[in-house]
Amino acid sequence: EATRAAAEASTLASLAGTIASPDPLPVLVDHLQHAFGLTGVALLRKVGGAWQTEAAAGDAPTSPGEADQVRPLGGGLVLAVRGSDLAAEDRRVLNAFVAQLAAAIDRRRIGAQAAEAAALAEANELRSALLQAVSHDLRTPLAGIKASASSLRQPDIDWSDEDRDEFLRTIEDETDRLTALVVNLLDMSRIQAGAVA
């Protein structure tokens, strides 16, 4: 009894240390296999109609039907073990493993959500910077076109042919510049939508 309690305490102590690893799921599953002398352990998630392996160790089952024992963890996840029926006195340690697995799963989910939020924030920052740059780049040729056209329309000034040609050249050049900007923006939106590689 004392030997069993010491082994249990040692297992629980080493189990507590695994949560500090960057991705504790594979470490926990491997530790679970060795602690109970199992042939294989798998953390399985139901995706659609199929089972997907989140973490595995040893000769791991790929579905609950291949396991000797299955423990639901919630959220479509199950712990599937192969190779041994766990004794009743092992349940307390198994419950500790299950609690650590649940904490590791939550940590992985929160990490994925944080990474997604960071990517969205970065994309929004980039979008804001792009909009500022684009609005400036669009205003510049428009200002040139507007100034040249307004100058040409002034009835009280008699422009020389050379001046008129310069205004028309400015309108034409700035219209080409504006067209190029709009084409680039449309290409960017198509790339973002996945229509263009």
VOLOVEX-876963 format. One line per field, with one value per atom (N, C-alpha, C): residue in three letters; residue number from 1; x, y, z. Coordinates in nm, 2 decimals. Example, Ala and Ser with C-alpha at 12.3 -4.5 7.8 and 13.67 -1.06 7.14 Angstrom:
<recs>
aa <- c(ALA/ALA/ALA/SER/SER/SER)
i <- c(1/1/1/2/2/2)
east <- c(1.32/1.23/1.32/1.28/1.37/1.29)
north <- c(-0.57/-0.45/-0.33/-0.22/-0.11/0.00)
up <- c(0.78/0.78/0.78/0.71/0.71/0.79)
</recs>
This chain:
<recs>
aa <- c(GLU/GLU/GLU/ALA/ALA/ALA/THR/THR/THR/ARG/ARG/ARG/ALA/ALA/ALA/ALA/ALA/ALA/ALA/ALA/ALA/GLU/GLU/GLU/ALA/ALA/ALA/SER/SER/SER/THR/THR/THR/LEU/LEU/LEU/ALA/ALA/ALA/SER/SER/SER/LEU/LEU/LEU/ALA/ALA/ALA/GLY/GLY/GLY/THR/THR/THR/ILE/ILE/ILE/ALA/ALA/ALA/SER/SER/SER/PRO/PRO/PRO/ASP/ASP/ASP/PRO/PRO/PRO/LEU/LEU/LEU/PRO/PRO/PRO/VAL/VAL/VAL/LEU/LEU/LEU/VAL/VAL/VAL/ASP/ASP/ASP/HIS/HIS/HIS/LEU/LEU/LEU/GLN/GLN/GLN/HIS/HIS/HIS/ALA/ALA/ALA/PHE/PHE/PHE/GLY/GLY/GLY/LEU/LEU/LEU/THR/THR/THR/GLY/GLY/GLY/VAL/VAL/VAL/ALA/ALA/ALA/LEU/LEU/LEU/LEU/LEU/LEU/ARG/ARG/ARG/LYS/LYS/LYS/VAL/VAL/VAL/GLY/GLY/GLY/GLY/GLY/GLY/ALA/ALA/ALA/TRP/TRP/TRP/GLN/GLN/GLN/THR/THR/THR/GLU/GLU/GLU/ALA/ALA/ALA/ALA/ALA/ALA/ALA/ALA/ALA/GLY/GLY/GLY/ASP/ASP/ASP/ALA/ALA/ALA/PRO/PRO/PRO/THR/THR/THR/SER/SER/SER/PRO/PRO/PRO/GLY/GLY/GLY/GLU/GLU/GLU/ALA/ALA/ALA/ASP/ASP/ASP/GLN/GLN/GLN/VAL/VAL/VAL/ARG/ARG/ARG/PRO/PRO/PRO/LEU/LEU/LEU/GLY/GLY/GLY/GLY/GLY/GLY/GLY/GLY/GLY/LEU/LEU/LEU/VAL/VAL/VAL/LEU/LEU/LEU/ALA/ALA/ALA/VAL/VAL/VAL/ARG/ARG/ARG/GLY/GLY/GLY/SER/SER/SER/ASP/ASP/ASP/LEU/LEU/LEU/ALA/ALA/ALA/ALA/ALA/ALA/GLU/GLU/GLU/ASP/ASP/ASP/ARG/ARG/ARG/ARG/ARG/ARG/VAL/VAL/VAL/LEU/LEU/LEU/ASN/ASN/ASN/ALA/ALA/ALA/PHE/PHE/PHE/VAL/VAL/VAL/ALA/ALA/ALA/GLN/GLN/GLN/LEU/LEU/LEU/ALA/ALA/ALA/ALA/ALA/ALA/ALA/ALA/ALA/ILE/ILE/ILE/ASP/ASP/ASP/ARG/ARG/ARG/ARG/ARG/ARG/ARG/ARG/ARG/ILE/ILE/ILE/GLY/GLY/GLY/ALA/ALA/ALA/GLN/GLN/GLN/ALA/ALA/ALA/ALA/ALA/ALA/GLU/GLU/GLU/ALA/ALA/ALA/ALA/ALA/ALA/ALA/ALA/ALA/LEU/LEU/LEU/ALA/ALA/ALA/GLU/GLU/GLU/ALA/ALA/ALA/ASN/ASN/ASN/GLU/GLU/GLU/LEU/LEU/LEU/ARG/ARG/ARG/SER/SER/SER/ALA/ALA/ALA/LEU/LEU/LEU/LEU/LEU/LEU/GLN/GLN/GLN/ALA/ALA/ALA/VAL/VAL/VAL/SER/SER/SER/HIS/HIS/HIS/ASP/ASP/ASP/LEU/LEU/LEU/ARG/ARG/ARG/THR/THR/THR/PRO/PRO/PRO/LEU/LEU/LEU/ALA/ALA/ALA/GLY/GLY/GLY/ILE/ILE/ILE/LYS/LYS/LYS/ALA/ALA/ALA/SER/SER/SER/ALA/ALA/ALA/SER/SER/SER/SER/SER/SER/LEU/LEU/LEU/ARG/ARG/ARG/GLN/GLN/GLN/PRO/PRO/PRO/ASP/ASP/ASP/ILE/ILE/ILE/ASP/ASP/ASP/TRP/TRP/TRP/SER/SER/SER/ASP/ASP/ASP/GLU/GLU/GLU/ASP/ASP/ASP/ARG/ARG/ARG/ASP/ASP/ASP/GLU/GLU/GLU/PHE/PHE/PHE/LEU/LEU/LEU/ARG/ARG/ARG/THR/THR/THR/ILE/ILE/ILE/GLU/GLU/GLU/ASP/ASP/ASP/GLU/GLU/GLU/THR/THR/THR/ASP/ASP/ASP/ARG/ARG/ARG/LEU/LEU/LEU/THR/THR/THR/ALA/ALA/ALA/LEU/LEU/LEU/VAL/VAL/VAL/VAL/VAL/VAL/ASN/ASN/ASN/LEU/LEU/LEU/LEU/LEU/LEU/ASP/ASP/ASP/MET/MET/MET/SER/SER/SER/ARG/ARG/ARG/ILE/ILE/ILE/GLN/GLN/GLN/ALA/ALA/ALA/GLY/GLY/GLY/ALA/ALA/ALA/VAL/VAL/VAL/ALA/ALA/ALA)
i <- c(1/1/1/2/2/2/3/3/3/4/4/4/5/5/5/6/6/6/7/7/7/8/8/8/9/9/9/10/10/10/11/11/11/12/12/12/13/13/13/14/14/14/15/15/15/16/16/16/17/17/17/18/18/18/19/19/19/20/20/20/21/21/21/22/22/22/23/23/23/24/24/24/25/25/25/26/26/26/27/27/27/28/28/28/29/29/29/30/30/30/31/31/31/32/32/32/33/33/33/34/34/34/35/35/35/36/36/36/37/37/37/38/38/38/39/39/39/40/40/40/41/41/41/42/42/42/43/43/43/44/44/44/45/45/45/46/46/46/47/47/47/48/48/48/49/49/49/50/50/50/51/51/51/52/52/52/53/53/53/54/54/54/55/55/55/56/56/56/57/57/57/58/58/58/59/59/59/60/60/60/61/61/61/62/62/62/63/63/63/64/64/64/65/65/65/66/66/66/67/67/67/68/68/68/69/69/69/70/70/70/71/71/71/72/72/72/73/73/73/74/74/74/75/75/75/76/76/76/77/77/77/78/78/78/79/79/79/80/80/80/81/81/81/82/82/82/83/83/83/84/84/84/85/85/85/86/86/86/87/87/87/88/88/88/89/89/89/90/90/90/91/91/91/92/92/92/93/93/93/94/94/94/95/95/95/96/96/96/97/97/97/98/98/98/99/99/99/100/100/100/101/101/101/102/102/102/103/103/103/104/104/104/105/105/105/106/106/106/107/107/107/108/108/108/109/109/109/110/110/110/111/111/111/112/112/112/113/113/113/114/114/114/115/115/115/116/116/116/117/117/117/118/118/118/119/119/119/120/120/120/121/121/121/122/122/122/123/123/123/124/124/124/125/125/125/126/126/126/127/127/127/128/128/128/129/129/129/130/130/130/131/131/131/132/132/132/133/133/133/134/134/134/135/135/135/136/136/136/137/137/137/138/138/138/139/139/139/140/140/140/141/141/141/142/142/142/143/143/143/144/144/144/145/145/145/146/146/146/147/147/147/148/148/148/149/149/149/150/150/150/151/151/151/152/152/152/153/153/153/154/154/154/155/155/155/156/156/156/157/157/157/158/158/158/159/159/159/160/160/160/161/161/161/162/162/162/163/163/163/164/164/164/165/165/165/166/166/166/167/167/167/168/168/168/169/169/169/170/170/170/171/171/171/172/172/172/173/173/173/174/174/174/175/175/175/176/176/176/177/177/177/178/178/178/179/179/179/180/180/180/181/181/181/182/182/182/183/183/183/184/184/184/185/185/185/186/186/186/187/187/187/188/188/188/189/189/189/190/190/190/191/191/191/192/192/192/193/193/193/194/194/194/195/195/195/196/196/196/197/197/197)
east <- c(0.08/0.00/0.09/0.19/0.28/0.36/0.40/0.47/0.38/0.25/0.16/0.13/0.12/0.10/0.22/0.34/0.46/0.47/0.43/0.43/0.33/0.21/0.10/0.15/0.21/0.26/0.36/0.45/0.55/0.49/0.39/0.33/0.25/0.18/0.11/0.20/0.32/0.42/0.47/0.51/0.56/0.45/0.33/0.22/0.20/0.21/0.20/0.30/0.42/0.53/0.50/0.42/0.40/0.32/0.24/0.16/0.24/0.37/0.45/0.51/0.51/0.56/0.48/0.54/0.47/0.34/0.35/0.23/0.22/0.15/0.15/0.08/-0.01/-0.09/-0.01/0.09/0.17/0.24/0.29/0.37/0.28/0.16/0.06/0.02/-0.01/-0.05/0.06/0.18/0.30/0.32/0.31/0.32/0.21/0.09/-0.02/0.01/0.06/0.09/0.19/0.30/0.40/0.36/0.28/0.24/0.16/0.07/-0.02/0.02/0.14/0.18/0.09/0.04/-0.06/0.01/-0.05/0.00/-0.01/-0.12/-0.14/-0.24/-0.23/-0.32/-0.34/-0.47/-0.50/-0.60/-0.58/-0.68/-0.75/-0.88/-0.95/-1.06/-1.07/-1.18/-1.27/-1.40/-1.50/-1.51/-1.48/-1.49/-1.58/-1.70/-1.79/-1.83/-1.81/-1.84/-1.72/-1.60/-1.47/-1.40/-1.31/-1.23/-1.09/-1.05/-0.92/-0.84/-0.71/-0.62/-0.56/-0.58/-0.52/-0.38/-0.36/-0.23/-0.24/-0.12/-0.12/0.02/0.02/0.14/0.13/0.24/0.24/0.15/0.10/0.01/-0.13/-0.15/-0.27/-0.39/-0.51/-0.63/-0.66/-0.72/-0.76/-0.91/-0.98/-1.12/-1.16/-1.27/-1.30/-1.33/-1.38/-1.40/-1.28/-1.16/-1.04/-0.98/-1.04/-0.98/-1.04/-0.96/-1.01/-1.10/-1.06/-1.14/-1.15/-1.26/-1.28/-1.34/-1.28/-1.32/-1.36/-1.49/-1.53/-1.47/-1.43/-1.37/-1.45/-1.56/-1.64/-1.59/-1.68/-1.65/-1.61/-1.66/-1.63/-1.50/-1.44/-1.31/-1.33/-1.25/-1.24/-1.10/-1.08/-0.95/-0.97/-0.89/-0.90/-0.77/-0.78/-0.66/-0.67/-0.56/-0.55/-0.44/-0.47/-0.37/-0.39/-0.49/-0.50/-0.64/-0.70/-0.81/-0.76/-0.79/-0.74/-0.81/-0.74/-0.80/-0.87/-0.96/-1.04/-0.95/-0.84/-0.75/-0.67/-0.67/-0.60/-0.69/-0.81/-0.91/-0.87/-0.82/-0.78/-0.67/-0.57/-0.46/-0.51/-0.59/-0.65/-0.73/-0.81/-0.88/-0.79/-0.68/-0.58/-0.53/-0.50/-0.46/-0.56/-0.69/-0.80/-0.81/-0.80/-0.80/-0.69/-0.57/-0.46/-0.48/-0.53/-0.56/-0.67/-0.77/-0.87/-0.81/-0.72/-0.65/-0.56/-0.49/-0.41/-0.49/-0.60/-0.69/-0.74/-0.78/-0.83/-0.71/-0.59/-0.48/-0.45/-0.46/-0.43/-0.54/-0.67/-0.78/-0.76/-0.73/-0.71/-0.59/-0.48/-0.37/-0.40/-0.48/-0.53/-0.61/-0.70/-0.79/-0.70/-0.60/-0.52/-0.44/-0.39/-0.32/-0.41/-0.53/-0.63/-0.66/-0.68/-0.71/-0.59/-0.47/-0.35/-0.34/-0.37/-0.37/-0.47/-0.59/-0.70/-0.66/-0.60/-0.56/-0.45/-0.36/-0.25/-0.31/-0.41/-0.47/-0.55/-0.62/-0.69/-0.59/-0.48/-0.38/-0.33/-0.30/-0.25/-0.36/-0.48/-0.59/-0.60/-0.59/-0.60/-0.49/-0.36/-0.25/-0.27/-0.32/-0.34/-0.44/-0.55/-0.66/-0.60/-0.52/-0.46/-0.37/-0.29/-0.20/-0.28/-0.38/-0.46/-0.54/-0.59/-0.67/-0.58/-0.46/-0.36/-0.33/-0.30/-0.26/-0.37/-0.50/-0.61/-0.64/-0.61/-0.64/-0.54/-0.42/-0.32/-0.35/-0.38/-0.41/-0.55/-0.64/-0.77/-0.75/-0.66/-0.64/-0.58/-0.49/-0.43/-0.53/-0.61/-0.72/-0.82/-0.86/-0.96/-0.90/-0.77/-0.71/-0.70/-0.65/-0.63/-0.77/-0.87/-1.00/-1.06/-1.05/-1.11/-1.04/-0.90/-0.83/-0.88/-0.89/-0.94/-1.08/-1.16/-1.30/-1.32/-1.21/-1.23/-1.25/-1.36/-1.40/-1.32/-1.27/-1.21/-1.06/-1.00/-0.86/-0.85/-0.77/-0.74/-0.61/-0.62/-0.50/-0.44/-0.30/-0.23/-0.25/-0.23/-0.24/-0.14/-0.02/0.08/0.03/-0.03/-0.09/-0.20/-0.29/-0.40/-0.35/-0.25/-0.19/-0.13/-0.07/-0.01/-0.12/-0.23/-0.34/-0.40/-0.42/-0.47/-0.38/-0.25/-0.15/-0.15/-0.17/-0.18/-0.30/-0.41/-0.54/-0.52/-0.46/-0.43/-0.34/-0.23/-0.13/-0.19/-0.26/-0.31/-0.43/-0.50/-0.60/-0.54/-0.43/-0.36/-0.31/-0.25/-0.20/-0.32/-0.43/-0.55/-0.60/-0.60/-0.64/-0.55/-0.42/-0.32/-0.35/-0.37/-0.40/-0.53/-0.63/-0.76/-0.74/-0.67/-0.64/-0.56/-0.46/-0.39/-0.48/-0.57/-0.66/-0.75/-0.80/-0.89/-0.81/-0.69/-0.60/-0.58/-0.55/-0.54/-0.66/-0.78/-0.90/-0.93/-0.89/-0.91/-0.81/-0.69/-0.59/-0.64/-0.69/-0.74/-0.86/-0.94/-1.06/-1.02/-0.90/-0.85/-0.88/-0.92/-0.95/-0.82/-0.72/-0.59/-0.48/-0.39/-0.28/-0.17)
north <- c(-0.12/0.00/0.13/0.13/0.24/0.26/0.15/0.15/0.21/0.16/0.21/0.36/0.41/0.55/0.63/0.58/0.65/0.66/0.55/0.56/0.65/0.65/0.74/0.89/0.92/1.05/1.10/1.01/1.04/1.06/0.98/1.00/1.14/1.17/1.30/1.42/1.40/1.51/1.54/1.43/1.45/1.49/1.45/1.50/1.65/1.70/1.85/1.92/1.87/1.94/1.94/1.85/1.85/1.97/2.03/2.14/2.26/2.27/2.38/2.38/2.26/2.25/2.32/2.37/2.45/2.39/2.26/2.19/2.06/2.06/1.95/1.83/1.84/1.72/1.60/1.61/1.49/1.43/1.53/1.49/1.41/1.46/1.40/1.26/1.25/1.12/1.02/1.06/0.97/0.93/1.03/1.00/0.91/0.92/0.84/0.69/0.68/0.54/0.47/0.55/0.48/0.46/0.56/0.55/0.42/0.39/0.28/0.15/0.16/0.04/0.01/0.11/0.08/0.06/-0.01/-0.04/0.09/0.16/0.28/0.37/0.50/0.60/0.70/0.75/0.85/0.95/1.07/1.17/1.19/1.16/1.16/1.27/1.33/1.43/1.39/1.40/1.37/1.49/1.48/1.59/1.54/1.59/1.54/1.40/1.30/1.17/1.08/1.15/1.07/1.11/1.03/1.06/1.11/1.21/1.28/1.27/1.23/1.21/1.35/1.39/1.51/1.49/1.38/1.34/1.19/1.12/0.97/0.93/0.81/0.75/0.60/0.53/0.39/0.34/0.22/0.16/0.21/0.34/0.41/0.37/0.37/0.35/0.47/0.45/0.56/0.59/0.51/0.53/0.47/0.51/0.45/0.30/0.26/0.11/0.03/0.08/0.01/0.01/0.08/0.10/0.00/-0.03/-0.12/-0.04/0.09/0.17/0.31/0.38/0.51/0.60/0.72/0.82/0.95/0.99/1.11/1.23/1.33/1.45/1.58/1.56/1.68/1.75/1.81/1.89/1.80/1.68/1.59/1.51/1.53/1.46/1.34/1.24/1.12/1.08/1.02/0.96/0.81/0.75/0.61/0.54/0.43/0.36/0.21/0.16/0.02/-0.05/-0.18/-0.26/-0.30/-0.24/-0.28/-0.22/-0.30/-0.24/-0.18/-0.05/0.02/-0.03/-0.06/-0.10/0.02/-0.02/0.09/0.19/0.13/0.22/0.32/0.29/0.37/0.49/0.49/0.59/0.73/0.74/0.88/0.94/0.86/0.91/0.94/0.85/0.87/1.00/1.03/1.15/1.27/1.26/1.37/1.39/1.28/1.29/1.36/1.31/1.37/1.52/1.56/1.70/1.78/1.72/1.79/1.80/1.69/1.69/1.80/1.81/1.91/2.05/2.07/2.20/2.23/2.13/2.14/2.17/2.10/2.13/2.27/2.32/2.46/2.55/2.52/2.61/2.61/2.50/2.49/2.57/2.56/2.63/2.78/2.82/2.97/3.02/2.94/2.98/3.00/2.91/2.92/3.05/3.07/3.19/3.32/3.32/3.44/3.46/3.35/3.37/3.42/3.37/3.42/3.57/3.60/3.75/3.83/3.79/3.87/3.88/3.78/3.78/3.88/3.88/3.97/4.11/4.14/4.27/4.32/4.23/4.27/4.30/4.22/4.25/4.38/4.41/4.54/4.66/4.64/4.74/4.77/4.66/4.67/4.73/4.69/4.75/4.90/4.94/5.09/5.16/5.11/5.18/5.18/5.07/5.07/5.17/5.18/5.28/5.42/5.45/5.59/5.61/5.52/5.54/5.55/5.47/5.47/5.60/5.64/5.77/5.88/5.89/5.99/5.98/5.85/5.83/5.86/5.84/5.87/6.02/6.09/6.23/6.31/6.27/6.34/6.36/6.24/6.26/6.33/6.31/6.38/6.53/6.57/6.72/6.78/6.70/6.75/6.76/6.66/6.66/6.78/6.79/6.89/7.03/7.06/7.19/7.22/7.12/7.14/7.17/7.09/7.11/7.24/7.28/7.41/7.52/7.51/7.62/7.63/7.52/7.53/7.59/7.57/7.62/7.76/7.83/7.97/8.05/8.12/8.20/8.33/8.38/8.51/8.51/8.39/8.38/8.32/8.38/8.33/8.25/8.12/8.04/8.02/8.01/7.99/7.84/7.81/7.67/7.58/7.64/7.56/7.53/7.63/7.61/7.51/7.52/7.43/7.29/7.27/7.13/7.08/7.17/7.13/7.08/7.16/7.12/6.98/6.97/6.84/6.73/6.75/6.65/6.61/6.71/6.68/6.59/6.63/6.55/6.41/6.40/6.26/6.18/6.24/6.17/6.13/6.22/6.19/6.09/6.09/5.99/5.85/5.84/5.72/5.67/5.76/5.73/5.67/5.74/5.70/5.57/5.54/5.41/5.30/5.33/5.22/5.19/5.30/5.27/5.19/5.22/5.15/5.00/4.98/4.84/4.76/4.83/4.76/4.73/4.82/4.79/4.68/4.67/4.56/4.43/4.43/4.31/4.26/4.36/4.32/4.26/4.32/4.26/4.12/4.10/3.96/3.86/3.91/3.82/3.79/3.89/3.87/3.77/3.78/3.69/3.55/3.53/3.40/3.37/3.48/3.46/3.45/3.52/3.52/3.47/3.39/3.33/3.44)
up <- c(0.00/0.00/0.00/0.08/0.09/-0.04/-0.10/-0.23/-0.34/-0.34/-0.43/-0.42/-0.29/-0.26/-0.31/-0.29/-0.33/-0.48/-0.55/-0.69/-0.75/-0.68/-0.72/-0.70/-0.59/-0.56/-0.66/-0.70/-0.79/-0.93/-0.97/-1.10/-1.10/-0.99/-0.98/-0.99/-0.92/-0.92/-1.06/-1.13/-1.26/-1.36/-1.33/-1.41/-1.40/-1.28/-1.26/-1.34/-1.36/-1.43/-1.58/-1.63/-1.78/-1.83/-1.75/-1.79/-1.84/-1.79/-1.82/-1.96/-2.02/-2.16/-2.26/-2.37/-2.47/-2.52/-2.56/-2.60/-2.52/-2.40/-2.31/-2.35/-2.45/-2.49/-2.53/-2.62/-2.65/-2.53/-2.45/-2.33/-2.23/-2.21/-2.12/-2.17/-2.30/-2.35/-2.34/-2.37/-2.36/-2.21/-2.12/-1.98/-1.93/-1.98/-1.94/-1.98/-2.10/-2.15/-2.06/-2.03/-1.95/-1.80/-1.75/-1.61/-1.58/-1.68/-1.66/-1.74/-1.81/-1.88/-2.00/-2.06/-2.17/-2.30/-2.39/-2.53/-2.61/-2.60/-2.67/-2.61/-2.64/-2.58/-2.70/-2.71/-2.81/-2.76/-2.79/-2.77/-2.90/-2.91/-3.04/-3.04/-3.15/-3.17/-3.28/-3.26/-3.36/-3.45/-3.58/-3.68/-3.79/-3.80/-3.90/-3.86/-3.95/-3.91/-3.88/-3.88/-3.87/-3.74/-3.69/-3.57/-3.62/-3.55/-3.58/-3.46/-3.47/-3.36/-3.33/-3.20/-3.15/-3.10/-3.03/-2.97/-2.95/-2.96/-2.95/-2.90/-2.84/-2.79/-2.81/-2.85/-2.86/-2.98/-2.97/-3.07/-3.04/-3.07/-3.03/-3.12/-3.06/-3.14/-3.22/-3.34/-3.42/-3.41/-3.34/-3.31/-3.18/-3.12/-2.99/-3.00/-3.11/-3.13/-3.12/-3.14/-3.14/-3.00/-2.90/-2.77/-2.67/-2.57/-2.46/-2.36/-2.35/-2.26/-2.32/-2.31/-2.37/-2.25/-2.25/-2.15/-2.22/-2.22/-2.29/-2.21/-2.29/-2.22/-2.25/-2.33/-2.37/-2.49/-2.56/-2.68/-2.80/-2.80/-2.91/-2.89/-2.77/-2.75/-2.66/-2.68/-2.60/-2.58/-2.46/-2.43/-2.46/-2.55/-2.59/-2.55/-2.47/-2.43/-2.47/-2.49/-2.54/-2.46/-2.42/-2.36/-2.22/-2.15/-2.01/-1.96/-1.87/-1.80/-1.68/-1.65/-1.54/-1.41/-1.31/-1.18/-1.12/-1.02/-0.96/-0.88/-0.82/-0.75/-0.84/-0.97/-1.06/-1.11/-1.07/-1.12/-1.08/-0.95/-0.90/-0.98/-1.02/-1.10/-1.24/-1.29/-1.42/-1.43/-1.32/-1.31/-1.32/-1.25/-1.26/-1.40/-1.47/-1.61/-1.69/-1.67/-1.75/-1.72/-1.59/-1.56/-1.63/-1.63/-1.70/-1.85/-1.90/-2.05/-2.08/-2.00/-2.02/-2.02/-1.92/-1.91/-2.03/-2.07/-2.19/-2.32/-2.33/-2.44/-2.44/-2.32/-2.31/-2.35/-2.30/-2.33/-2.48/-2.54/-2.69/-2.76/-2.72/-2.78/-2.76/-2.64/-2.61/-2.69/-2.70/-2.78/-2.92/-2.98/-3.12/-3.14/-3.04/-3.05/-3.04/-2.95/-2.94/-3.07/-3.13/-3.25/-3.36/-3.37/-3.46/-3.44/-3.32/-3.28/-3.32/-3.30/-3.33/-3.49/-3.56/-3.71/-3.76/-3.70/-3.74/-3.70/-3.59/-3.55/-3.65/-3.68/-3.78/-3.92/-3.96/-4.09/-4.09/-3.97/-3.96/-3.96/-3.90/-3.90/-4.04/-4.11/-4.25/-4.34/-4.31/-4.39/-4.37/-4.24/-4.21/-4.28/-4.27/-4.33/-4.48/-4.54/-4.68/-4.73/-4.65/-4.68/-4.67/-4.57/-4.56/-4.68/-4.72/-4.83/-4.96/-4.98/-5.10/-5.12/-5.00/-5.01/-5.05/-5.00/-5.04/-5.19/-5.23/-5.37/-5.47/-5.43/-5.52/-5.52/-5.41/-5.41/-5.50/-5.50/-5.58/-5.72/-5.80/-5.94/-5.96/-5.87/-5.88/-5.86/-5.77/-5.76/-5.88/-5.95/-6.07/-6.18/-6.19/-6.30/-6.28/-6.15/-6.12/-6.14/-6.10/-6.12/-6.27/-6.35/-6.49/-6.56/-6.53/-6.59/-6.55/-6.42/-6.38/-6.45/-6.46/-6.53/-6.67/-6.74/-6.88/-6.90/-6.79/-6.80/-6.76/-6.72/-6.67/-6.80/-6.81/-6.93/-6.93/-6.82/-6.82/-6.85/-6.87/-6.91/-7.05/-7.13/-7.26/-7.26/-7.26/-7.25/-7.39/-7.39/-7.51/-7.55/-7.67/-7.72/-7.64/-7.61/-7.53/-7.39/-7.33/-7.19/-7.19/-7.29/-7.31/-7.32/-7.41/-7.43/-7.30/-7.22/-7.09/-6.99/-6.99/-6.90/-6.95/-7.08/-7.13/-7.11/-7.12/-7.09/-6.94/-6.86/-6.71/-6.68/-6.74/-6.73/-6.77/-6.89/-6.95/-6.86/-6.82/-6.74/-6.60/-6.54/-6.40/-6.41/-6.52/-6.55/-6.56/-6.64/-6.65/-6.51/-6.44/-6.30/-6.21/-6.22/-6.14/-6.19/-6.32/-6.37/-6.32/-6.32/-6.27/-6.13/-6.05/-5.90/-5.89/-5.96/-5.95/-5.99/-6.10/-6.15/-6.04/-5.98/-5.87/-5.75/-5.72/-5.61/-5.64/-5.76/-5.80/-5.80/-5.85/-5.84/-5.70/-5.61/-5.47/-5.41/-5.44/-5.39/-5.44/-5.57/-5.63/-5.56/-5.53/-5.47/-5.33/-5.26/-5.12/-5.12/-5.22/-5.23/-5.28/-5.32/-5.37/-5.51/-5.59/-5.73/-5.81/-5.76/-5.84/-5.75/-5.80/-5.72/-5.71)
</recs>
